[in-house]
Amino acid sequence: MDRLIALLPELWEATLETLYVSTAGLILGGFAGLVLGMALYATRAGSLFPNRVVFGILNVVVNTFRPIPFIILLAAVQPLARGLGLPGIGVPFAIFAITIASLFAISRIVEQNLLTVRPGVIEAARAAGASRSRILFRLVPRESLGPLVLGYTFVVVALVDMTAMAGAVAAGGLGQFAINYGFKQFNPWVTWAAVLVIVVIVQIVQLVGNTLARRILRR
């Protein structure tokens, strides 16, 4: 316990690193995933801009990358990161890998949530003279906003987990803190302290996401 108290400054720093990497991954992967998810929705058969070839290519790409476990993805994208001038370890690499992982996860979540919009709503908008682009970029996201918030909340929780795993590639954060000061030094108090902080972060994120989604769905 005394060792844990002495490591509180390092624990605080690791918490901030986890929040930074998770937030960066959410912003980058969240935007790219939103674009890709909307493209999947728009180009599928019977949608606003049906295109079998484009949808087929995007669908295969997403299905290829989405199931890859993150710890394996870390190793798989190292050559790509180095080819782009990024280091193969550290925070920049972790953000790069997390962005890729979240991109494909979010794209599928976005697509599935956009599909919950009732066809009658879209048909009514078309009958009122709304263009397909206006429906895609304004009506559909607004109608599915509540489920989208819940979907992104799920992704944020997953990103916190990914950030902890990224500690294996010297990305800092609570994962590396638990490995260096807990596991390697045989100190379970330190390990469980890192676990507790992760649980608290996840609970706060889930609470905020559920509250926002509930307010949106009540409108």
PATORKOL-262090 format. One line per field, with one value per residue: residue number from 0; x, y, z of N, C-alpha, C in turn. Coordinates in steps of 0.05 Angstrom, whole numbers. Layout:
BEGIN
num: NUM:...
n.xx: X:...
n.yy: Y:...
n.zz: Z:...
ca.xx: X:...
ca.yy: Y:...
ca.zz: Z:...
c.xx: X:...
c.yy: Y:...
c.zz: Z:...
***
This chain:
BEGIN
num: 0:1:2:3:4:5:6:7:8:9:10:11:12:13:14:15:16:17:18:19:20:21:22:23:24:25:26:27:28:29:30:31:32:33:34:35:36:37:38:39:40:41:42:43:44:45:46:47:48:49:50:51:52:53:54:55:56:57:58:59:60:61:62:63:64:65:66:67:68:69:70:71:72:73:74:75:76:77:78:79:80:81:82:83:84:85:86:87:88:89:90:91:92:93:94:95:96:97:98:99:100:101:102:103:104:105:106:107:108:109:110:111:112:113:114:115:116:117:118:119:120:121:122:123:124:125:126:127:128:129:130:131:132:133:134:135:136:137:138:139:140:141:142:143:144:145:146:147:148:149:150:151:152:153:154:155:156:157:158:159:160:161:162:163:164:165:166:167:168:169:170:171:172:173:174:175:176:177:178:179:180:181:182:183:184:185:186:187:188:189:190:191:192:193:194:195:196:197:198:199:200:201:202:203:204:205:206:207:208:209:210:211:212:213:214:215:216:217:218
n.xx: 17:39:75:40:17:61:66:25:28:49:7:-34:-13:-12:-66:-83:-55:-81:-133:-121:-101:-145:-184:-162:-162:-217:-235:-209:-217:-272:-294:-277:-299:-353:-361:-348:-387:-434:-427:-430:-484:-511:-499:-517:-561:-625:-621:-606:-566:-555:-504:-476:-423:-389:-410:-400:-343:-330:-356:-329:-278:-288:-307:-261:-222:-248:-257:-207:-167:-146:-95:-67:-73:-42:10:6:-1:45:87:60:53:107:120:92:120:116:132:144:127:102:63:43:41:5:-42:-50:-59:-104:-140:-147:-171:-217:-243:-264:-297:-333:-356:-388:-424:-448:-472:-510:-542:-563:-595:-640:-675:-740:-768:-813:-807:-765:-788:-830:-801:-777:-823:-837:-801:-748:-678:-637:-586:-594:-628:-594:-551:-575:-629:-630:-585:-605:-653:-633:-602:-603:-594:-544:-512:-512:-484:-434:-419:-410:-365:-328:-318:-294:-249:-221:-206:-173:-132:-109:-88:-51:-8:28:61:93:62:48:1:-52:-47:8:27:5:31:87:94:61:51:104:132:109:65:4:-31:-20:-33:-88:-105:-99:-136:-183:-186:-194:-244:-275:-271:-297:-349:-365:-365:-404:-449:-455:-463:-511:-546:-548:-567:-618:-643:-645:-677:-725:-745
n.yy: -24:25:32:41:90:122:122:152:202:183:150:186:215:173:164:212:206:162:183:222:194:161:200:226:183:175:223:225:172:170:210:193:142:155:179:135:98:124:124:69:60:93:71:20:-32:-8:39:109:124:77:31:-22:-40:-3:-8:-62:-65:-30:-57:-107:-89:-67:-113:-143:-117:-105:-150:-162:-175:-125:-126:-157:-126:-82:-101:-113:-65:-37:-36:-4:44:60:67:112:149:149:130:61:49:77:137:167:124:90:121:122:67:58:93:68:20:37:65:26:-3:36:52:9:9:59:51:10:36:79:51:42:83:96:74:102:154:173:169:206:253:254:260:311:341:342:335:278:282:320:291:249:274:307:294:237:228:260:234:186:198:188:130:131:160:124:83:107:115:63:52:88:66:18:40:59:10:-8:30:17:-34:-16:-2:-42:-29:12:58:88:109:76:22:11:31:-6:-52:-41:-22:-54:-110:-127:-116:-147:-127:-126:-87:-40:-56:-66:-16:12:-17:-2:53:52:27:66:108:84:77:130:149:116:130:185:179:147:182:227:201:185:234:254:216:225:270
n.zz: 0:15:-26:-68:-53:-58:-112:-133:-161:-211:-225:-233:-277:-314:-320:-344:-392:-414:-421:-459:-504:-515:-526:-571:-607:-611:-634:-684:-707:-698:-732:-783:-783:-781:-831:-865:-848:-862:-917:-927:-912:-949:-999:-1001:-1026:-1046:-1017:-1011:-1049:-1083:-1098:-1121:-1130:-1102:-1050:-1041:-1041:-997:-957:-954:-939:-888:-861:-862:-830:-782:-747:-727:-671:-624:-602:-638:-683:-669:-678:-732:-760:-754:-795:-833:-804:-797:-850:-861:-834:-779:-711:-689:-640:-578:-561:-608:-645:-620:-621:-676:-687:-656:-679:-729:-713:-687:-728:-764:-730:-713:-762:-776:-734:-741:-792:-781:-743:-772:-806:-776:-783:-802:-863:-881:-862:-893:-944:-938:-934:-984:-1015:-1000:-1026:-1012:-1025:-1042:-1019:-979:-946:-931:-903:-865:-848:-837:-800:-757:-743:-724:-680:-624:-619:-643:-607:-564:-590:-600:-548:-531:-563:-541:-491:-508:-531:-487:-465:-507:-505:-456:-470:-507:-477:-481:-522:-506:-499:-456:-407:-368:-376:-387:-339:-302:-319:-313:-259:-229:-248:-263:-217:-180:-150:-129:-110:-139:-190:-185:-171:-219:-249:-222:-233:-288:-289:-264:-301:-345:-323:-316:-369:-391:-362:-376:-431:-433:-408:-443:-490:-471:-462:-514:-540:-516:-539
ca.xx: 0:57:86:19:15:85:63:1:34:51:-20:-48:-2:-21:-94:-85:-46:-103:-154:-111:-100:-173:-198:-151:-172:-245:-239:-199:-232:-300:-302:-273:-319:-379:-361:-349:-413:-455:-423:-442:-513:-521:-494:-528:-585:-650:-617:-608:-548:-547:-482:-467:-393:-377:-418:-385:-315:-329:-365:-307:-256:-296:-308:-234:-207:-263:-255:-179:-162:-130:-67:-55:-73:-19:34:1:0:71:100:46:60:134:119:80:138:110:147:130:119:97:37:34:34:-19:-64:-53:-71:-131:-156:-155:-189:-243:-254:-280:-318:-353:-369:-410:-444:-463:-489:-533:-561:-577:-616:-663:-694:-763:-770:-835:-796:-750:-807:-844:-782:-774:-848:-838:-783:-721:-659:-625:-563:-605:-638:-572:-534:-590:-652:-623:-570:-621:-672:-620:-582:-603:-579:-516:-499:-506:-463:-408:-412:-398:-339:-310:-311:-275:-224:-206:-194:-151:-110:-95:-72:-29:14:47:79:105:44:41:-27:-57:-38:36:31:-1:52:113:95:45:57:133:143:93:50:-24:-44:-16:-49:-117:-110:-102:-162:-204:-188:-207:-273:-288:-273:-318:-375:-372:-371:-429:-470:-459:-475:-538:-562:-552:-585:-645:-655:-650:-699:-750:-755
ca.yy: 0:48:35:53:118:136:122:166:221:168:140:209:220:151:169:233:195:145:200:236:175:153:222:229:161:179:245:217:149:176:225:176:121:166:182:109:87:137:114:42:62:106:56:-7:-36:3:63:135:124:49:25:-49:-43:13:-20:-88:-59:-20:-78:-126:-76:-65:-140:-153:-105:-102:-172:-167:-167:-101:-132:-166:-102:-66:-111:-114:-38:-25:-29:18:68:68:77:139:166:148:109:36:47:103:149:171:99:80:136:113:41:60:106:48:0:50:72:4:-10:58:52:-11:18:81:40:-4:55:94:33:42:104:84:82:121:181:181:172:231:275:255:271:339:355:342:321:255:291:332:269:234:289:321:280:210:230:271:214:164:210:174:105:138:168:99:69:120:109:36:54:101:45:0:55:58:-17:-9:46:1:-54:-3:0:-62:-17:36:81:101:103:58:-5:10:35:-31:-72:-33:-19:-75:-138:-133:-113:-164:-110:-127:-62:-22:-67:-62:13:18:-28:15:78:45:22:92:122:71:83:158:151:102:147:209:170:139:206:242:186:185:260:256:199:236:293
ca.zz: 0:16:-53:-84:-46:-70:-142:-140:-183:-236:-231:-244:-304:-332:-325:-364:-418:-424:-431:-483:-527:-521:-539:-598:-624:-615:-653:-711:-716:-698:-756:-806:-782:-788:-861:-877:-841:-879:-944:-927:-912:-973:-1024:-1001:-1043:-1036:-1002:-1025:-1072:-1086:-1116:-1113:-1130:-1080:-1025:-1038:-1033:-970:-938:-951:-924:-860:-851:-860:-808:-757:-727:-718:-643:-624:-595:-663:-701:-662:-693:-761:-773:-749:-820:-845:-789:-804:-878:-860:-819:-751:-697:-686:-612:-566:-562:-635:-658:-607:-632:-703:-687:-644:-699:-749:-701:-681:-753:-775:-711:-713:-787:-776:-715:-754:-813:-769:-730:-793:-818:-758:-791:-816:-892:-885:-857:-917:-966:-934:-940:-1014:-1026:-994:-1044:-1002:-1042:-1029:-1003:-954:-929:-920:-885:-845:-837:-827:-775:-736:-735:-710:-662:-599:-621:-650:-582:-550:-604:-595:-520:-531:-575:-523:-471:-522:-535:-461:-463:-527:-495:-436:-484:-521:-459:-489:-542:-493:-504:-432:-398:-346:-383:-382:-310:-288:-326:-302:-230:-216:-256:-263:-190:-163:-131:-138:-103:-161:-213:-179:-172:-248:-257:-210:-248:-314:-284:-258:-327:-361:-311:-322:-397:-396:-349:-393:-457:-429:-402:-468:-507:-460:-467:-543:-547:-504:-554
c.xx: 17:69:65:16:38:82:38:6:36:24:-36:-39:-11:-50:-98:-76:-68:-125:-146:-112:-128:-188:-188:-161:-201:-250:-232:-216:-262:-310:-299:-293:-347:-382:-364:-376:-435:-452:-434:-472:-524:-519:-505:-553:-610:-646:-617:-590:-538:-525:-470:-437:-381:-384:-403:-357:-313:-336:-343:-284:-263:-296:-281:-220:-222:-259:-227:-176:-142:-101:-52:-53:-49:6:30:5:26:86:87:52:88:136:109:97:132:127:131:121:112:68:27:25:8:-44:-70:-68:-100:-150:-166:-175:-217:-258:-273:-302:-340:-369:-393:-432:-461:-482:-514:-552:-576:-599:-641:-683:-715:-764:-792:-825:-781:-768:-823:-826:-779:-799:-850:-817:-754:-703:-648:-601:-573:-615:-615:-556:-549:-612:-644:-607:-587:-641:-659:-600:-581:-587:-549:-500:-493:-484:-436:-400:-399:-370:-319:-300:-290:-248:-207:-192:-170:-127:-95:-78:-48:-5:36:67:89:88:36:13:-28:-47:-8:43:27:21:78:114:79:54:87:145:126:78:21:-39:-43:-33:-79:-124:-115:-129:-185:-207:-201:-237:-287:-292:-296:-346:-384:-380:-398:-452:-476:-473:-504:-556:-568:-571:-614:-658:-662:-675:-726:-762:-777
c.yy: 25:54:48:82:134:139:138:187:207:157:162:215:198:154:190:223:177:161:214:217:166:175:227:208:164:201:236:193:153:190:207:153:130:169:155:95:98:128:85:43:73:89:28:-8:-24:29:87:136:96:45:-1:-52:-28:0:-46:-84:-50:-41:-99:-114:-75:-93:-152:-143:-106:-125:-176:-158:-144:-107:-142:-143:-84:-75:-109:-87:-24:-18:-5:44:78:78:105:159:167:127:84:31:75:113:154:145:88:95:127:86:42:73:86:29:13:58:50:-4:11:57:32:-3:40:70:27:15:72:77:32:63:91:93:103:150:191:186:199:255:277:267:301:355:355:325:297:263:304:311:255:249:304:305:254:212:240:250:191:174:195:148:110:145:143:83:80:116:82:37:67:82:26:14:56:32:-19:7:31:-21:-41:2:-21:-52:10:60:95:92:83:30:-8:14:9:-52:-66:-34:-41:-103:-144:-131:-129:-149:-109:-101:-42:-31:-61:-33:22:8:-11:41:74:41:48:108:111:77:111:161:139:118:171:201:162:163:222:227:187:212:264:240:208:259:285
c.zz: 0:-12:-71:-79:-58:-100:-151:-162:-210:-244:-244:-273:-323:-339:-346:-392:-430:-435:-457:-507:-535:-536:-567:-617:-630:-636:-681:-722:-717:-723:-781:-807:-789:-818:-874:-872:-858:-908:-947:-929:-938:-998:-1024:-1018:-1030:-1020:-1020:-1050:-1076:-1107:-1107:-1111:-1106:-1053:-1020:-1029:-1005:-950:-933:-934:-894:-847:-847:-835:-782:-737:-716:-689:-642:-619:-620:-683:-695:-677:-723:-774:-768:-775:-834:-831:-796:-832:-880:-843:-789:-737:-694:-658:-602:-571:-590:-649:-646:-617:-660:-704:-676:-664:-720:-738:-697:-707:-763:-756:-712:-739:-788:-757:-727:-775:-801:-755:-750:-806:-800:-766:-808:-845:-897:-880:-881:-940:-963:-941:-971:-1026:-1021:-1010:-1034:-1020:-1027:-1011:-977:-935:-915:-899:-863:-832:-823:-801:-752:-725:-719:-689:-636:-600:-628:-625:-566:-563:-599:-566:-517:-541:-556:-501:-483:-526:-510:-458:-483:-517:-473:-449:-499:-503:-466:-509:-532:-499:-479:-423:-375:-351:-377:-352:-295:-294:-312:-272:-215:-222:-253:-235:-170:-142:-140:-131:-126:-185:-209:-178:-201:-258:-247:-225:-275:-310:-279:-284:-344:-350:-317:-351:-403:-385:-367:-419:-454:-423:-427:-487:-497:-465:-496:-551:-536:-521:-573
***
